[in-house]
Amino acid sequence: MPLGPPSSAINIQPAVSSLSQNVPRTPTSISIHPVALFSILDHYLRRKDDQDRVIGTLLGTRTETHVEIRTSFAVLHSETSEQVAVDMDYHRTMYELHRKVNSKEVIVGWYSTGSNLNTYSALIQNFYSQETAPHQAVHISLDTGVEPGQPAGVKGYISSPVGVFPKPENCVFVPIPVELKFRDSERSGVDLLTSTALSSLPSTSSSLSSPTTSLETLSSSIENIISMIDRVLTYVRAVLAGEAQGDAAIGRYLMDILGASTEGDADVGGSAAEMGGFNGRLQDTLMVSYLANLVRAQAEVSSRLALVSAA
């Protein structure tokens, strides 16, 4: 939706001088929830044809050194060669609506699509820094990968003023690490969404995607576990044979995993007892895999019998 002349947008001119701000508290890491990323991508898909990028507000929680982004919403804006306009009333109205649903989430920064950080990005960063004061606003840049030579990815930034008398348009964006954060119970849902999205790409044979069934999801999970176990075995065998250099961090991680699986047999003592406990749990895992395959085979037989009966 374009911004009309009587709109309540805030017009940020490069010549506008900055107001005195409190010294921001600088975060050192960012974690972002998949829901926020899906919201940004949906906003990008619904953009106007003449829009190079879209922007919006990020909501979440923060500590002194960490910012957790949980959700986001789009903000109307327009950019020309002379100015950038942000609909400030729309931004604050949407934030008040979100506050009624979840009062714990506050404004932590803003997002944009594409990898181009220019003077207008510095001006928008200055606007959001006023909204998040006394904390410093973070910026998430989501590259959709549609432009040639630009791979898809997510980057996080904070701003640092430049010059003896800094202006809003004079700042440098300092990158900080970003990680995708979701619960273990949400992993299956994220995998389902990504697999469904990949199956709907034009390069695939099927143009119409459909959600996978529970048996297919279980089968895919088991195949992923088998693939990960094969990768671990390949790495361990290569290290034992002297073909690859071992990593102490990976070794400690594997020892922790094996130690947790044999914790119940710790009172027996000895490596033989530990190996026996591990083998026992391995047999349980194989039994679960066997039962899953049996249930899948029974379901297939039942469906075929139902088709034969119907015919």
Stockholm file with secondary structure:
# STOCKHOLM 1.0

chainA/1-311         MPLGPPSSAINIQPAVSSLSQNVPRTPTSISIHPVALFSILDHYLRRKDDQDRVIGTLLGTRTETHVEIRTSFAVLHSETSEQVAVDMDYHRTMYELHRKVNSKEVIVGWYSTGSNLNTYSALIQNFYSQETAPHQAVHISLDTGVEPGQPAGVKGYISSPVGVFPKPENCVFVPIPVELKFRDSERSGVDLLTSTALSSLPSTSSSLSSPTTSLETLSSSIENIISMIDRVLTYVRAVLAGEAQGDAAIGRYLMDILGASTEGDADVGGSAAEMGGFNGRLQDTLMVSYLANLVRAQAEVSSRLALVSAA
#=GR chainA/1-311 SS CCCCTTCCCEEECTTCCCCCCCCCBCCCEEEECHHHHHHHHHHHHTSCTTCSCCEEEEEEEECSSEEEEEEEEEECEEECSSCEEECHHHHHHHHHHHHHHCTTCEEEEEEEESSCCCHHHHHHHHHHHHHHTTBCCEEEEEECSCSTTCCCEEEEEEEEECSSSCCTTCEEEEEECEEECCCGGGHHHHHHHHHHHHHTSTTSSCSSCCCCCHHHHHHHHHHHHHHHHHHHHHHHHHHHTTSSCCCHHHHHHHHHHHHHHTGGGTTTCSHHHHHHHHHHHHHHHHHHHHHHHHHHHHHHHHHHHHHHHHC
#=GC SS_cons         CCCCTTCCCEEECTTCCCCCCCCCBCCCEEEECHHHHHHHHHHHHTSCTTCSCCEEEEEEEECSSEEEEEEEEEECEEECSSCEEECHHHHHHHHHHHHHHCTTCEEEEEEEESSCCCHHHHHHHHHHHHHHTTBCCEEEEEECSCSTTCCCEEEEEEEEECSSSCCTTCEEEEEECEEECCCGGGHHHHHHHHHHHHHTSTTSSCSSCCCCCHHHHHHHHHHHHHHHHHHHHHHHHHHHTTSSCCCHHHHHHHHHHHHHHTGGGTTTCSHHHHHHHHHHHHHHHHHHHHHHHHHHHHHHHHHHHHHHHHC
//
